[in-house]
């Protein structure tokens, strides 16, 4: 099965362990970014994943491509140009100290991409799925035009389109996000959101829920899913439910509302996670859901697979979810004891 994702892969510079920006003398170096993270996971699960982006011709741009190739992601539609790759700096939090991200991605190569630089009809030939996140259109007008054209061509090709709303306050405000995101929803079949995305990107707010205290009202999110489906006609709406007791310990589950088994909102199994690295956890969920909806017997099974996959990601340093299909299936079946495998 051919799956296409479109977005920016960035250089990730993170402080070692739990050191702070102000005390660290060096950074751990890797690459990551929402849609690239999804492509890697889907390749791990055995699908043909194609990542579309633009990267500079210099060695750092090539290093990003090599990193994707290492995990089997296909780079047929990556174009070269521009002067710089986007960067983000990460300080990993612990206990009551939150993690921090600083972006350095202005004028990156992707922001200069023009919609005519990509033959989108060729990209989506024989493609079953197209995935993007709300981070991508936040990169500016050029990318908004690229994404609109890509979505049109994906729809013409008969691909299912998923969007993880992924609001980023450091990239745009709510008004800007809603002005761009709402029109793009006409292309979307599967909508993925977290505690605040539906409010920030689409103006639909859950009641009686506080992400600061970690308290979730399940019925409030059920109502959000119903409103999203009614207003935008999505085939499926998935909402991840994170209970943030601290930076180190989270409750993790999700709900799904769709046209199949989950015509009434269905909540998944719940995991309590001791966080190692939560960056990429949402992307691991999105990729798990895509894989599940493409291959599983039921949408409930797809949701359980997605939640388990994301749970495992949050125990792994780095952006990518470097787990196998078997490891996710074992967690779904066992509930996750963490026993040593001998």
TIPA-178814 format. One record per residue (C-alpha): residue in one letter; x, z, y. Coordinates in Angstrom, 1 decimal. Layout:
TIPA-178814
REC   res       px       pz       py
REC     A        X        Z        Y
...
//
This chain:
TIPA-178814
REC   res       px       pz       py
REC     X      0.0      0.0      0.0
REC     X      1.3     -0.9      3.5
REC     X      1.0      1.7      6.2
REC     X      2.1      1.1      9.8
REC     X      2.9      3.7     12.4
REC     X      3.9      3.1     16.1
REC     X      5.7      5.6     18.4
REC     X      9.0      7.0     19.6
REC     X     11.7      8.4     17.5
REC     X     13.9     10.8     19.4
REC     X     17.2     12.5     19.1
REC     X     16.5     16.2     18.3
REC     X     19.1     18.8     19.5
REC     X     18.2     22.3     18.3
REC     X     20.0     25.6     18.7
REC     X     21.4     26.9     15.4
REC     X     19.3     29.5     13.7
REC     X     17.3     31.5     16.2
REC     X     19.8     31.4     19.1
REC     X     18.5     30.8     22.6
REC     X     19.4     27.9     24.8
REC     X     21.4     30.2     27.1
REC     X     23.6     31.6     24.3
REC     X     24.1     28.6     22.0
REC     X     27.5     26.9     22.1
REC     X     26.4     23.9     20.1
REC     X     23.3     22.0     18.8
REC     X     22.2     20.9     15.4
REC     X     21.5     17.1     15.5
REC     X     18.8     15.1     13.8
REC     X     16.0     12.7     14.7
REC     X     12.3     13.1     14.8
REC     X      9.0     12.1     16.4
REC     X      5.3     12.1     15.4
REC     X      4.8      8.7     14.0
REC     X      8.3      8.5     12.5
REC     X      7.6     11.8     10.7
REC     X      4.4     10.4      9.2
REC     X      6.2      7.3      8.1
REC     X      8.9      9.3      6.2
REC     X      6.3     11.4      4.4
REC     X      4.3      8.5      3.3
REC     X      7.4      6.8      2.0
REC     X      8.2     10.0      0.0
REC     X      4.7      9.7     -1.5
REC     X      5.4      6.2     -2.7
REC     X      3.7      4.0      0.0
REC     X      5.3      1.2      2.0
REC     X      5.8      2.7      5.4
REC     X      6.6      0.5      8.4
REC     X      7.6      2.1     11.7
REC     X      7.3      0.1     15.0
REC     X      9.4      1.2     18.0
REC     X     12.0      0.0     20.4
REC     X     15.6      1.4     20.4
REC     X     18.7      0.6     22.3
REC     X     21.4     -1.5     20.7
REC     X     24.1      1.1     21.0
REC     X     25.3      3.4     18.2
REC     X     22.8      6.3     18.8
REC     X     19.9      3.8     18.5
REC     X     21.5      2.5     15.3
REC     X     21.9      6.1     14.0
REC     X     18.1      6.6     14.4
REC     X     17.4      3.4     12.4
REC     X     19.9      4.5      9.8
REC     X     18.2      7.9      9.6
REC     X     14.8      6.2      8.9
REC     X     16.4      3.9      6.3
REC     X     17.9      6.9      4.5
REC     X     14.4      7.9      3.6
REC     X     13.1      4.5      2.8
REC     X     11.1      3.7      5.9
REC     X     11.0      0.0      6.6
REC     X     12.4     -1.2     10.0
REC     X     11.3     -4.8     10.0
REC     X      9.4     -4.3     13.2
REC     X     11.8     -2.2     15.2
REC     X     13.1     -4.2     18.2
REC     X     16.3     -3.5     20.1
REC     X     16.7     -3.1     23.9
REC     X     16.8     -0.6     26.7
REC     X     19.5      1.8     27.6
REC     X     18.6      5.2     26.1
REC     X     16.9      7.0     23.3
REC     X     14.5      9.8     24.1
REC     X     15.8     13.4     23.5
REC     X     14.2     16.7     22.9
REC     X     15.8     20.1     22.8
REC     X     14.4     22.8     20.6
REC     X     14.9     26.6     20.7
REC     X     13.3     28.1     17.6
REC     X     11.3     31.3     18.3
REC     X     10.9     34.3     16.1
REC     X      8.4     37.1     15.9
REC     X      6.8     37.5     19.3
REC     X      9.2     35.0     21.0
REC     X      7.8     31.6     21.1
REC     X      9.7     28.4     20.3
REC     X     10.5     26.2     23.3
REC     X     10.8     22.4     23.7
REC     X     12.5     20.6     26.6
REC     X     12.0     16.9     26.9
REC     X     14.5     14.3     28.2
REC     X     12.7     11.1     27.5
REC     X     12.0      9.5     30.9
REC     X     12.9      5.8     30.9
REC     X     13.6      5.7     27.2
REC     X     13.8      2.3     25.5
REC     X     10.2      2.5     24.2
REC     X      8.7      3.1     27.6
REC     X     10.0     -0.4     28.6
REC     X      8.4     -2.2     25.7
REC     X      6.1     -5.1     26.6
REC     X      3.1     -5.9     24.4
REC     X      4.2     -9.5     23.9
REC     X      7.5     -8.3     22.4
REC     X      5.8     -7.6     19.1
REC     X      3.9    -10.0     16.9
REC     X      1.1     -7.5     16.1
REC     X     -0.8     -9.9     13.8
REC     X      2.3    -10.2     11.7
REC     X      2.8     -6.4     11.7
REC     X     -0.7     -5.8     10.3
REC     X     -0.7     -8.6      7.7
REC     X     -1.8     -6.9      4.5
REC     X     -1.7     -3.5      6.1
REC     X     -4.2     -0.9      4.8
REC     X     -3.6      1.7      7.5
REC     X     -2.4      2.1     11.1
REC     X     -1.5      5.6     12.6
REC     X     -0.6      6.7     16.1
REC     X     -0.6      9.9     18.1
REC     X     -1.7     10.9     21.6
REC     X      2.0     11.4     22.4
REC     X      2.6      7.6     22.4
REC     X      0.1      6.6     25.2
REC     X      1.5      9.5     27.3
REC     X      4.7      7.5     27.6
REC     X      3.2      5.2     30.3
REC     X      1.3      2.1     31.1
REC     X      3.5     -0.3     29.1
REC     X      2.9      1.6     25.9
REC     X     -0.8      2.1     26.6
REC     X     -1.1     -1.7     26.8
REC     X      1.0     -2.1     23.6
REC     X     -1.2      0.5     21.8
REC     X     -4.5     -1.1     22.9
REC     X     -3.3     -4.6     21.6
REC     X     -2.0     -3.1     18.4
REC     X     -5.3     -1.3     17.8
REC     X     -7.2     -4.6     18.3
REC     X     -5.0     -6.5     15.9
REC     X     -5.1     -3.7     13.3
REC     X     -8.9     -3.7     13.5
REC     X     -9.0     -7.5     13.1
REC     X     -6.8     -7.1     10.0
REC     X     -9.2     -4.7      8.5
REC     X     -6.8     -1.7      8.6
REC     X     -8.1      1.9      8.8
REC     X     -6.9      3.4     12.1
REC     X     -6.1      7.1     12.5
REC     X     -5.2      9.0     15.6
REC     X     -3.7     12.5     15.8
REC     X     -4.8     13.5     19.4
REC     X     -1.6     15.6     20.0
REC     X     -2.0     16.6     23.6
REC     X      1.4     17.4     25.3
REC     X      1.0     19.2     28.7
REC     X      4.6     18.4     29.6
REC     X      3.8     14.7     29.5
REC     X      0.5     14.4     31.2
REC     X     -2.5     16.4     32.4
REC     X     -6.0     16.6     31.0
REC     X     -7.5     14.2     33.4
REC     X     -4.8     11.5     32.7
REC     X     -5.1     12.1     29.0
REC     X     -8.9     11.7     28.9
REC     X     -8.9      8.6     31.1
REC     X     -6.6      6.8     28.5
REC     X     -7.6      8.5     25.3
REC     X    -11.4      8.2     25.5
REC     X    -11.4      4.3     25.7
REC     X     -9.0      4.1     22.8
REC     X    -11.3      6.1     20.5
REC     X    -13.5      3.0     19.9
REC     X    -10.8      1.7     17.6
REC     X    -10.3      5.0     15.6
REC     X    -11.8      5.7     12.2
REC     X    -10.1      9.0     11.4
REC     X     -9.6     11.5     14.2
REC     X     -7.2     14.4     13.7
REC     X     -7.0     17.4     16.1
REC     X     -5.8     21.0     16.4
REC     X     -7.1     24.0     18.2
REC     X     -6.9     22.5     21.7
REC     X     -6.5     18.7     21.4
REC     X    -10.3     17.9     21.4
REC     X    -10.7     19.8     24.6
REC     X     -7.6     18.5     26.4
REC     X     -7.9     14.8     25.2
REC     X    -11.6     14.3     24.9
REC     X    -13.2     17.2     26.8
REC     X    -14.9     18.9     23.8
REC     X    -14.1     22.6     23.8
REC     X    -14.6     25.1     20.9
REC     X    -16.4     28.3     21.8
REC     X    -15.5     31.9     20.9
REC     X    -12.0     31.0     19.9
REC     X     -8.7     32.1     21.3
REC     X     -5.4     30.4     20.3
REC     X     -3.5     33.1     22.1
REC     X     -4.9     35.9     19.9
REC     X     -4.9     33.8     16.8
REC     X     -8.6     34.4     16.2
REC     X    -10.6     31.5     15.0
REC     X    -14.3     31.1     14.9
REC     X    -14.9     28.6     12.0
REC     X    -18.4     27.6     13.2
REC     X    -17.0     26.7     16.7
REC     X    -14.7     24.2     15.1
REC     X    -17.4     22.9     12.8
REC     X    -19.4     22.2     16.0
REC     X    -16.4     20.4     17.6
REC     X    -16.1     18.2     14.5
REC     X    -19.8     17.4     14.6
REC     X    -19.7     16.5     18.3
REC     X    -16.6     14.3     17.9
REC     X    -18.3     12.4     15.1
REC     X    -21.6     12.0     17.0
REC     X    -20.0     10.9     20.2
REC     X    -17.3      8.5     18.9
REC     X    -18.7      7.5     15.5
REC     X    -15.5      8.5     13.6
REC     X    -15.7      8.1      9.8
REC     X    -13.7     11.3      9.4
REC     X    -12.8     14.2     11.6
REC     X    -10.1     16.6     10.5
REC     X     -9.2     19.8     12.5
REC     X     -6.2     21.9     11.6
REC     X     -6.7     25.7     12.0
REC     X     -3.6     27.6     13.0
REC     X     -3.9     31.4     13.3
REC     X     -0.8     32.4     15.2
REC     X     -0.1     36.0     14.5
REC     X      3.5     35.5     15.8
REC     X      6.1     32.7     16.0
REC     X      7.1     33.8     12.5
REC     X      3.8     34.2     10.7
REC     X      0.8     31.9     10.8
REC     X     -2.4     31.4      8.9
REC     X     -2.9     27.7      8.0
REC     X     -6.0     25.8      6.9
REC     X     -8.1     22.8      8.0
REC     X    -11.6     21.5      8.0
REC     X    -13.0     18.0      7.4
REC     X    -16.2     16.2      8.3
REC     X    -16.7     12.7      6.9
REC     X    -19.2     10.2      5.6
REC     X    -18.5     11.0      2.0
REC     X    -18.3     14.4      0.2
REC     X    -17.9     16.4      3.5
REC     X    -21.1     15.5      5.3
REC     X    -21.3     19.2      6.1
REC     X    -17.9     20.5      7.4
REC     X    -15.6     21.6      4.5
REC     X    -12.8     24.2      5.0
REC     X     -9.7     24.0      2.9
REC     X     -7.8     26.6      1.1
REC     X     -5.9     28.9      3.5
REC     X     -2.2     29.7      3.4
REC     X     -0.2     32.4      5.1
REC     X      3.1     30.9      6.1
REC     X      6.4     32.6      7.1
REC     X      7.5     29.9      9.5
REC     X     11.0     28.3      9.2
REC     X     10.3     25.3     11.5
REC     X      6.7     24.4     12.6
REC     X      7.8     21.2     14.4
REC     X      6.3     18.3     12.4
REC     X      3.7     20.5     10.7
REC     X      0.9     18.5     12.2
REC     X      2.5     15.2     11.3
REC     X      2.9     16.5      7.7
REC     X     -0.8     17.2      7.7
REC     X     -1.7     13.7      9.1
REC     X      0.5     12.0      6.5
REC     X     -1.0     14.1      3.7
REC     X     -4.5     13.2      4.8
REC     X     -3.7      9.5      5.0
REC     X     -2.2      9.5      1.6
REC     X     -5.1     11.6      0.2
REC     X     -7.8      9.4      1.7
REC     X     -6.0      6.3      0.3
REC     X     -5.5      7.6     -3.2
REC     X     -7.5     10.7     -4.0
REC     X    -10.8     10.7     -5.9
REC     X    -12.6     12.7     -3.1
REC     X    -12.1     13.5      0.6
REC     X    -12.0     17.2     -0.3
REC     X     -9.0     16.6     -2.6
REC     X     -7.4     14.6      0.3
REC     X     -7.9     17.6      2.7
REC     X     -6.4     20.1      0.2
REC     X     -3.4     17.8     -0.3
REC     X     -2.9     17.5      3.4
REC     X     -3.0     21.3      4.0
REC     X     -0.6     22.0      1.2
REC     X      1.8     19.3      2.3
REC     X      1.8     20.7      5.8
REC     X      2.3     24.2      4.6
REC     X      5.4     23.2      2.7
REC     X      6.8     21.3      5.8
REC     X      6.7     24.5      7.9
REC     X      9.3     26.0      5.5
REC     X     11.8     23.2      6.0
REC     X     14.2     22.8      9.0
REC     X     13.9     19.5     10.9
REC     X     11.1     17.2     11.8
REC     X     10.7     15.4      8.4
REC     X      8.6     16.8      5.5
REC     X     11.2     16.3      2.7
REC     X      8.9     17.2     -0.2
REC     X      7.9     15.2     -3.2
REC     X      4.5     14.3     -4.4
REC     X      4.9     16.6     -7.3
REC     X      5.8     19.5     -5.1
REC     X      2.6     19.2     -3.1
REC     X      0.5     18.8     -6.1
REC     X      2.0     21.9     -7.7
REC     X      1.1     23.9     -4.5
REC     X     -2.5     22.6     -4.5
REC     X     -2.9     23.7     -8.1
REC     X     -1.0     27.0     -8.0
REC     X     -1.8     28.4     -4.5
REC     X      1.9     28.9     -3.9
REC     X      3.6     32.0     -5.4
REC     X      7.1     30.9     -4.3
REC     X      8.6     31.8     -7.7
REC     X     11.9     30.3     -8.5
REC     X     11.7     27.1    -10.6
REC     X     14.2     27.3    -13.5
//
